[in-house]
Amino acid sequence: MNNQPIQKNDIVTINVTALGLEGEGIGRVDTFAVFVPNALVGDIVEVKIIKVKSHFGYGKIINIVTPSKARINPACESFPQCGGCQMQHMDYRQQLLWKQQAVTDSLVRIGKLQDVVVHPTIGMADPTHYRNKAQYPIRQNTVTGEIEIGFFAKQSHRIVQSDSCMIGHKDNAILIQIVKEWMKKNHIRAYDETSGKGLMRHLYTRTTHAKQEWMVVLVTNGDKQLPFESLIQVIQTQLPSIKSIYQNINTRRDNTILGSQNRLLWGESYLFDTIGDCTFRISPHSFFQVNSTQTAVLYQTAIDYADLKGHETVFDLYCGIGTISLFLANKAKKVIGIEVVPQAIEDANENAKINNITNTKFLTGTAEDITPKLQKQGIKPDIIVIDPPRKGCEQALLDILVVLNPPKIVYVSCNPATLARDLNFLTQNGYTVKAVQPVDMFPWTRHVETVVLIERK
Ligand code: SAH
């Protein structure tokens, strides 16, 4: 006996009343929740039920009966096939409101925080072509044999090709064309994931914000010398602001994009980009925020929340290439950055030198290992900045934060769910949330970055 109100393949009409964290619409049949990708709050949609679980189901839109007021025509022809963006069908202002609401919901539901005011999301004046990095897989179409360079489709490794990605740099289209033609002319095969054969795996590009200079990385499955000279010549002619061309060798049989070995084929080893008053050295492996315009906004918010007077010792945990540390250094007595990737720490030390900053110290290791050691040495931070990856902080780190008991913590988060979980712990252990500021680093996607000011009670 099955009590579920819907079965697989049913066609039902649904009022969409909420959006999930993945950007999917949520409606109900009786009390039974149905998740509908690409549906928006306010849509009335006819959906085909494609999967039924014990307490919820999944549906696919077959007809939009009444569109939501937030619904727009996606500017990108590859939406929704392309796995890059999730929210191209939603008006940009509505995206900002939704992201603010998503942060609030997480703080209430997961963080159990009542009465916290989440400020309106800071968006972009022009939310297009903002990405400074692109990673295009290169594959051979299994049916036609054509070379394909594009993005992976949602939950698949099928390539979606597009000449006009609205979040990436426009000139990526030139590079895609150049690499395709060069491969064709020289009979170079694209990588095949099933057999592990074929040479060209990825076309990876980086552009600087300040001077619009380019780095191109050709990721190859093996060390074979290819006729790179002709490729370099065409790139130089068609993209005069090219500064650096690398081959990266990746023979791993997994989804990692870059292998560990880089070979400089032409030009400079590094790009240099400027955010605010700081200059940063960027190599193929460096972590660097992908939206430079909004990175300045994000860091400025963190600086405002830190409100340094000049006498403070600051810990910058998960410091990457030292970006936030260097922004804070001019206003603090000392900044200690901690980061697990050794190459990033090398970059951080170099970046301190480039910017003539002498009051920073960068340590390699995990935040949860190194911070207790600093505590045992008797170092007492006045402010701790944390910027963890999506999974948030390890419990061991949260424990030591409470022991160190700094007057102020500034938490920069790329995942509202883990942020809320960590804030729940901190607020139960002597801290209070003073301010929450979402920043839109990734327009047209479901992602939201948040800066939180946390103070000792
Ligand atoms: N604050 C930097 C980087 C943030 S991204 C910036 O704004 O550019 C998160 C960083 O945390 C990455 O550089 C990642 O390598 C690092 N990381 C991941 N787990 C870590 C851990 N357990 N301890 C320290 N660093 C870690």
Residues whose N, C-alpha, C, O or C-beta is under 5 A from the ligand:
A	BS01	SAH	F287 Q289 Y318 C319 G320 T323 I324 I338 E339 V340 V341 G365 T366 A367 E368 D387 P388 P389
